[in-house]
Amino acid sequence: MKNKKILVIIIALLIVILASCSIITIGTMIFLGLSNISSNNIAYNNQQDSKNSIYTKMNSAITHFKNKDYKNSLDIINNIIKSNPGLTEAYILKSAILIKLQDYNNASDNINKVLDIEPLNNKAYYYLGIINYNTKNYSLAEKNFIKALEISPNSVKFELLLAKSLLKQLKFDAATKIYLDLLNYTPNNTEIFESLGHIYYLKSDYNKSLLSYQKAIKINSNLISAYNGASNSLNAMGNNYEALSYLENALKIKPDNTTTLFNIALTYNNMNNKTKAIYYLKEVLDINNNHVEAYVALGNIYDEEKDFFNAFAYYNKALNIDKNNIQALNNIGLILLQKKQTDEAFNYFNKVILLDPDNKFAHYNQGIYYLEKSDFDNARKEYTYLINQDNKLAEELKLEIDSKTFNF
């Protein structure tokens, strides 16, 4: 009887890009428009603070911000706002601090105060976009980055952030257009080439994906993420040895980079060299013993080798770190199903569906569970559900049902 395992696929590119894009950080004070504050561009409403005094305090707050001393930076800004409630620059810096502290509600409140004072403040819409992005409201982030661009239409930074929010919504064509247009203004921007590589990869256009990563590497030969991206494209085309050469170059730049080591392990696994795959996955865990994907990948390898004891152990280690890891939950369920511990297996499949209601593999596996229990009605329900999700998977389940009964 067939069942469906959720495997670790060679897309650590996603780990690189999505990890770097899941939270937008505020890195440069120049872009904040605060590092060059002078007494001439300070507006204030309270005569008790002179422009020079506010200038000194603001720059002190900025210095603390740069040094990641957010508490003292916030204390200074709160004192400035208390005596100068109309100073938009102070609210903006306070929002930046709160974003760093992941206090998004209060950050948003402060930005709205800026917009009450200056309805066309481009930085305010920029920060609202960041807050929306970091709280995974990508459609609203898109709207706010567009508003920022309406005020500052030539901002490359705003365009890049808009493209990122589009990419998160899988609006590949719109994001691609922005990136290609931006290359006319910033032809050596590696972020653009890497993002295009990511988009082309997700669209299964592996040649274009590889070419984009190669262009990024040509501009910056120390770009580890681009080497990893190129290796993923090559692996997808079946060029495992060439993929390894890119990963080896990345490893020369940073020998302890866990993404590179992880990708090397997966490449060896693709080449059916389980020994080396296990070796490199354990190297990953020696560097980072909370690397969930490495535990799951080890579980998958041992599972494929029918070493269910070790597979079960590694899946459980993944769940000790991430109790809602869908791959580990599903694959433990499969091990239990093979051991005829059907009720326990069902609990794992059911938890996957509660976490991810549209997970087609969990629905398929529940169908198999129902067949094991001779519950043909519920097995057929899972088949009916899968018809609209994945016709091929539905037909596989139908064959399993047909093999158990002749009146389907």
Secondary structure, 3 states (H helix, E strand, C coil): CCCCCCCCCCCHHHHHHHHHHHCCCCCCHHHHCCCCCCHHHCCCCCCCCCHHHHHHHHHHHHHHHHCCCHHHHHHHHHHHHHHCCCCHHHHHHHHHHHHHCCCHHHHHHHHHHHHHHCCCCHHHHHHHHHHHHHCCCHHHHHHHHHHHHHHCCCCHHHHHHHHHHHHHCCCHHHHHHHHHHHCCCCCCCHHHHHHHHHHHHHCCCHHHHHHHHHHHHHHCCCCHHHHHHHHHHHHHCCCHHHHHHHHHHHHHHCCCCHHHHHHHHHHHHHCCCHHHHHHHHHHHHHHCCCCHHHHHHHHHHHHHCCCHHHHHHHHHHHHHHCCCCHHHHHHHHHHHHHCCCHHHHHHHHHHHHHHCCCCHHHHHHHHHHHHHCCCHHHHHHHHHHHHCCCHHHHHHHHHHHHHHCCCC
